Every structure is written in structure tokens, then in C-alpha cells.
């Protein structure tokens, strides 16, 4: 053993009955040792002996030794230096980064905060997690078990039966934790060369392990659904189903987003309302002749404002938006309101948005929660109370479009998905569509079609 590379007083001989450190190789000023299946680095830095455990195999140890040796030769701090931070602080700083540096949508930041709060709560109740560096694969596995034992009411309701968290919800929480710990590693809050403890979990498989069938309406149920709609509900849910819009995209659609002459409407972010399209990408969609009349009735001659108004605004014939004669005038007013809110002490975008919300509601904007409530009323009326999310109409559009032979790339473009993989996850082919597809394939195949004919004769 190279004695000069061991901590002071260390002879290389472990306590009786324990495994010795075995020298593997030396890279410059750094020596690699192995104890059992674990690799360690030994070196001296500024007169101090360092013994550092390395996660992974020999290649990982060599990479760590090379990085440490280069730092020593250049008289830089060892790459093994990192800041010990608690889980609470890590989460707080990451959420702040998502909000103020990445400038993610307020709703997205809220979802991240809520997801990470589960892990902070778990870390407080479990011993041995004094810092984020103490989180390992075993910790993550215990966290998953802990989450599977949790219960909550559906859709965040205050009342109703308590049910376990769905696999998809647990997968989202784990995915958010993985992203936060990746960020923490870049900030040197985790030991270098250590794997992200959340990176070893197969999150995609967890998200699909509950065996739940996709929430979909059959053709007959769709007919019953729209037959049950009243005059306010019908255009709202028709647009969601006809284009596969996200609920937030519909509730933020303005008169200025629609060009009736060109027959096009645009889905685009509204930064002045602190709302962004999920992918941040603008997309244009066609206005079909049969949809044009419906939209014109919703606009009802207004120059600007929300296309779809809250039920109370329609029934009360409120015309507050008529004082804004253009999109620019409306945007300017919203920016002035945001500046005023900051002057009055709003500390972040969420607080600014909260102060602006009464104005937007007064302008007739539909709360997304209201659309879910109306959707649940209708699905209960047609005998499908298990369907609780209007977002399922978006899945329905993707499925029907591809069943009818629409190009998957075109479906992706209409839905505004960032990837075809996401479009695929939204598509749930029915048995009849599969039957027809296999039948067409058999009839078109020159070999199989002959086999089928001979078997039938």
C-alpha cells in the first residue's frame, strides 16, 4: 500500500474480521483502492489526506481519479468538494430556479412544488436524511413504498372517498424529483460521480403498472354526451373534442386569435396573463365552415376578449370587454395591472396572477375548474361518472384521428405535442379499429391473402 495516500494513522489493516483495502492502480497523485465491491480514492490535498468513496464500477473510479488528479495538478479544489444541503433547501432553491430562471408557467411551478413536497414530507419522517447527499437508491425505494400507502380524494376535492395515489401520479412525483436532483448535482449539492438516486428507477413502468383502462367515451356515449349538453356546454366541449385542445388553451383563446377571413385560429402563449402553451410553441388550426358559425355566435360582434365566456357572463350579457377595441389595448392594460401589483408588494408571478384573477374573471374568462365540473355533470348524466377529466376528450381526438388513418405527424401537429412518443401515449386504439387494420393488411398481403382464401375454402 502507498502509505502516503492513506488517512493519517491508517495502516491498510482493517479491524479483525473485516475486508482489507486492496490497491488497484495509481493515476498520478491518486490511488484507487477496493474494499469488497466498493472503490475508494486516496490522495493528499493541501497537506490533508483524503479518502473518498466512488459509486459505480472500476471505470467510474478511473474517471473520478483522473478528474481529481487533474484538479490537483492545476491546484484547483478537488471535484469531490460539494455543499451539504438539506432536502428542504434543495427543493426550495430548485422551485425558485424553475420560476425565476427557467420562467416556467405558474401552474407548472405549482405542480413541481406540490410533487416535491411529498419527498420533503417523507424525508422529515424518515431518519438518516440530514442532507440531500444521504439520499440513495434505498431511500427512493422506501419513498415509493411510502407513497403507495398514501390516500387522497380525487381531483383535489375536499370531500369524497379516499383512494390510493394512481401509478401515473407517483410516476410524475418521481420524475420531478429526478429533475430536481439532476439540477442539484450541477449546483454541487451532491457528491460528484454519484448517480442520481432517482435515475435508477424505471419511472415509465411505474406509471403504467396499475392496469387501468384508458378513460374513453364510446361512439354511443359521445352521442349521448353531446345530446345532454345545454347551449353553453355544447360549443365548449365541441371545440375540445373537435381539435383536441387542452382546457387551458380553450379558456385563454381570444377574439384576436381568430382570423375568420383566412379561416384560421391560433393557439399561442399569453405572457401578459402569466400563461403559456405547454410546449411554448404557437400552432395554427383551421376553422371549418360548420365551426365558423358557432364561433361567430360566441364572439357576438366583440372586438376583443375571451371567445368562450363563463356561464354567468353569457347569461348576464356582460360587455366589459367592449371597452378594449384591440388586442394591443387589452395586453397593455394587463401589463399595467401587473406592474401595479408589483408596486403594491407582489413578490412573485403567482402573487401577481392572483391579484389579476378577479379582473380576468370579470372579463368572462372561464375557470378551468368550472369546465371540469361541467364535464363531470355530463358524464354522470350519461352513466359514466368514472370520467372526471375533460382532458380525456383530447385523448379521444388522438385515438379517433389515427383510427381514421390521419398521419401521426399531422395528429402531433394539431395536438401540439413535442414528440410523436407523446402522441402515441394519447392514442388508445379500440378493438374494431384493430380488427379493420388487420383485415386490410391480410387482404393486401400477396402471400397471406392466398393462405386465408385457401383456409376458408
N, C-alpha and C positions, 0 to 999 in steps of 0.2 A: 504494500500500500504506500502511496505517496503521502507521508505524514504531514507535509506542509499544507496539504489541501483539506485536512480534516479539521473540524472544530476543535478548539483548544481543549486538551485533555482527552481527546478521542484517540484510541489506540487501534481501532479497527476490530477489536474483540468485543462482541456484544455480550449481554448478560447470559449466564449459563442457560442452555436450552434454547436460545434464540438464534436465528439465522445470522451469519456473518455478512458484512458488506463485501461484495466481490467486485474487484476492479475490472472494468470492461475495456476502456480505452481512454486516451488523453487527447484533447483537441486544444493545442496552445496552452493557455493558462487554466484550462478547465478539465477536470477529470470526471468521467462518468463511472458511477458505481451502480451495482444492482443488489437489492436485498429482496429475496423471494421473487416476486414478479414485478416489483416496482423499481424504477430507475431514479437515481439521485445525481445531482451535480455538486461537486466540491470545488471551491476556488477561494481566493483571498481578494478582498476589495477594501482598499484604504486601510490595510493592516488588520482587517477583521475577517475571520474565517466564515464562509457561507456554506451551508448545506441546504440544498433546495430540491424538493420532490418534483418530479416531472410526470404529468399524466400522459399515458399513451405507451407506445412501443419504443424500440431502440431508435427508429428513425426520428421519432418525436424528440427523444433525448439528444440525439445528434444535432437536430435543428436548434434546440434550446441552447446546447453547449456552444454552437457556432455563434449564435446571437450574443450570448454572454461574453464570449471571448472577444468578439469584435468591439463590444462596448468597453471592455477592459483596456484593449489596445488603444482605443480612441479617447480614453479617460472620460467616458460618459457613464452616467448612472446605469446600473445593471437593469436589463429589461424585466428582471423579476421584481422590481420595485412596483408596488401598487398601493392605492389608498384603500384602507379598510373603511367601508361604509355600511350602515345598517340597511336592511331591506326597505324600511320606510323612506329613508333618504333617497335611495336609488329610485324608487317609484316616483317620489315627488319630483325629482330632477328630470326623470325621463318624461313625465307628463308635461312638465314645463317646457322641455325641449320640443315635444310634439306640437304644443300650442304656439310657442313664440318663435321657434326656429323653422320647423317644418311647415308651420302655418296650416295645420290640418283643420278640417271643418270642426266647428264646435261640437257637433253631435258625435263625430268620430273620437275626439279627445275625451268626451264624456264616456263613451263606450270603453276606451282604453283604461280610463281611471277606474271605472266600475269593475272591469276584468281583473286589473292588478290589485284591487282592494281585497279580493279573495285570497291572494297569496300573502299580502301583508297581515291579514287576519290569521291565516294559518301559521305564519312564522311567529306571531306573538304567542300562540297557544302551544307551540311545539318548542321544546328546549333544544339548545345547541345551535341555534341560528342567530348568533350575535352579529354577524356581518354577512353580506351577500356572498363573500368568498367561501362561507361554510355550506352553501347550497350545493348539493351534489345529486347524482342520479337517484340515490336512495331517498333524498328529500323530495324529489319530484314524484317518485312513485308513491310515497306517503301522502303527498298533496293530492294526487289523483284519487286515492282511496278516500281521503277526507271529503273531496268534492262529491264523489259518488254517494256519500251518505247525507249530503245536504238536500233540503227540500225548499220549494218556494211556490207561490201561486203563479199561474200562467199570465204572461204579458204584463207582469209588474202590478197586477191588481191587488188591492188591499184586502179583498175578500175572496172566498172560494177555497177549494180543496188544495192542500199542499201536495206537490208532486216532486219527485227527484229531478235534478237537472238533466236535460237531454244531452246526449253524447255530443251533438253539434255545439251546444253551449260550452261544454267542458273543453272541446277542441279549440274554440275561439279564445278561451281564457289562457290555455296553454300556449297557443300561437302568439298571443300578446306578450306573455311572459318571456317567450323565446326572443322576440324582437327587443324587448327591454333589456334583456341580459346581453344580447349582441351589442347594443348601444353601450352598456356598462363596460364591456370589455374594451371598447375603443376609448373609453374615458379612464382606463386603467383602474377600474374598480374591482377587477377580477384578476386572479393570478395569470400571468402570461402563459401561453401554451396549454392552459387547461381548457377542456372542451366546455362549450355552453351546456350546462346541465339539462336544459330543456331541448337541446338539439338532438339528443339520443332517443327521444320519444317519437314514435310513429304517429304523429298527430292526425294525419288524414285517416288512418284506420280507426282511431278512437272516434272520430266524427261520424263514422258510418257503422258503428258496432251495435246500434240499438235495434236494428232490424225494422225500423219504422217505414211504412209505405209512404210515398210522396203524397202530400195533400193536393189532390186534384179534383176538379169537377168533371163529371162525365158529360157527354153531349146533352143528354136529357136534363141533367142538373143545371147546366148552363142555361138552357131554355127556361127552366123554372126560376132560376136566379133573376134573369132579366125581366121575366114576366112579373116578378114580385117587386121590382124596383118602382119607386114613385118618380115623379117628374124631376126631382132634384138629384136622386141617386143615379138615374139612368145614364146621363152624359158622363158623370164622374167615373163610374165603373166601366162604361163602354170604352172610354179612352184608355183606361188602364189595361183592359183586355185586348183592345184592337192593336195597340202599339207596344204592349209590354212595358209601359212606363213604370219607373219607380214612383212610389207615392209622393216623395218629396219633389220629384220633377213636376208632377202634376200640380201640386199646391203652390209652386213658385212660377208657374207659367203665366207670363204677362201678355197683354194685348200686343205690345211691341215685339214679342217673339213670333208673331204670326204675320205672314205675308199672304193675304188672300189672293192677290193678283198673280203671284208666282205659284200659288198652291203649295206652300212650304211653311212649316213651323220649326223653330229652333229650340233645342234643349241646351241651355247654357248656364254657367255659374252666375250667381248673384252676390258678388263680394260685398256690395253695399248692404245686403241683408245677412251677411255672415253665413252664407250658404253656398256650397259648391257641388257640382255634379260629382258623383263618386270618383270617376276616373279623371276629373278635371277637363276632359275633352268635350268640346261642343259637337253636337251632331244635328243634322237636318233631317226631317221626316216629311213625307208627302201628305198633303191634305186631299183625301179622296172626295169626289163630288158628294157622296152621301154623308160625309162627315162635315163638309163645309157648312151646310145649313145649320147643323147642330151647334157648331162653334159660333156662327153669326148670331144665333139666338142667345148664346151665353154672353157674348160681347155686348150685344144690345146697344150698339152705337157709341160705346165709350171709346175715348182716345187712348187711355192708358188704364192700368190696373190689372188685377188678377183675372184671368179668364174664368176660372171656376170660383164662385163666391160661396161663402158659408151660407148655410140654410137661412139663418136669421137675416143676413144681408139681402138675400134674394126676396124673402117674404116681406121684409120691412121696406123694400125699394130704396135702400140707402145709396146715395150718389156721391159719397165723399171723394171718390177718385176722379170725379169730373173736373175738379179744380186743377188737376195735373193734365196739361194738354199734350205732354210729350214724355217719352221715356227719360230724356235728359233731366227734365224738371223733377220727375219723381226720384231719380237717382241722386240728384243734388240735395233734395230735401232729406233723404235718408242719411247722406253723409253729414249734413249739418246736424242732424239729430245725434249721430254717433259722436261727433266732436263735442257736442253739448254734454252728452253723458259722461265723456271722459273728463270734461271740465268739472263736472259735479262729483267726481270721485270714483267712477267706474274703473276698476283695476285691470280687468282683462276683457277679452271679447265676449265671454259668456255673460258678464255683467252688463256690457253694452247692449247685447242682444236682448237681455231680459228687460231692459228699460225701453227698447224699441218695440217689443212684442205687442203691448196694448195698441200702439198705433197701427201696426200691420193687421191685427185682428179687427180694428175699427175700419180698415180699408176692405174688409171682407175676406181676408186670407183664411182658408180652411185649415184648422189644426190637423196634423197628421193623425193624432189620436182619434179625432172625430171620424175620419174615414174608416179606421179600424172598427170603431163602434158600429157604424152604419153597415159595414160589411158583415159583422157578426150578427146583427139583427136579421139580415137577409139569409145568411147560411142557416141560422136557427129556424127560420120560417120554412125553408125548403127541406128540412130534416138532415142538415149536415152541420150540427153545432161544433163538430171537431175542427172545422175550418175556421180559424180565427185571424188569419193574416191576409189582408188584401194583396200582399206581395205574391200570394200563390197564383194570382192572375198573370203575373209576369212569367212564372214557370209554365203556366198553361199556354201562353203565347209561344214560347220557345218550343214546346212539345208539338203543338198543332202545326207550327210553321215547318218544322223538319219532317213531320209525318206526311205533309202535303208536298214534300220534295223541294222546299226552299233551300238554296245554297247555304250551308252552315256559316260561311263567311258573311253572307248578307244578313243572316239572323244575328250574328255577332255585332254587325254594324248598326242594325236597328235597335238592339237592346243596349248598345253602348258598353259592351263587355271589353275588358282589357285583353282578354285572350280567348281562344277557342275552347280551352280547357274549362273555363268558367261557363261558357255556353253549353258545353256538354253536361256539366253538373246540373244545369237548369232543365235539361231535357229528359223526360221520362216517357219513353215510348209505350203505348198501350199494346195489348195482345193483338188486336185487329191490325194495327199498323205493322207489327212484326210478321203476322200471317201473310199480309199482302206483299210485303217486301220479299219474303222467302219464296212466295208463289211466283212473283215476277222474275226472280233470279233463276228459279228452276225452269221456267218456260223459255228464258233467253239463253240458257246454257246449252250448247250444242250436244254435249255428252249426257248430262243429267236429264235433260228433257226426253231423250230417247229411252233412258232407263225407266223413267216414270211411266211413259206410254206403254212400254212392254210389260211393266209390272201391273198396270191397270187392265191390260187386255187378257 
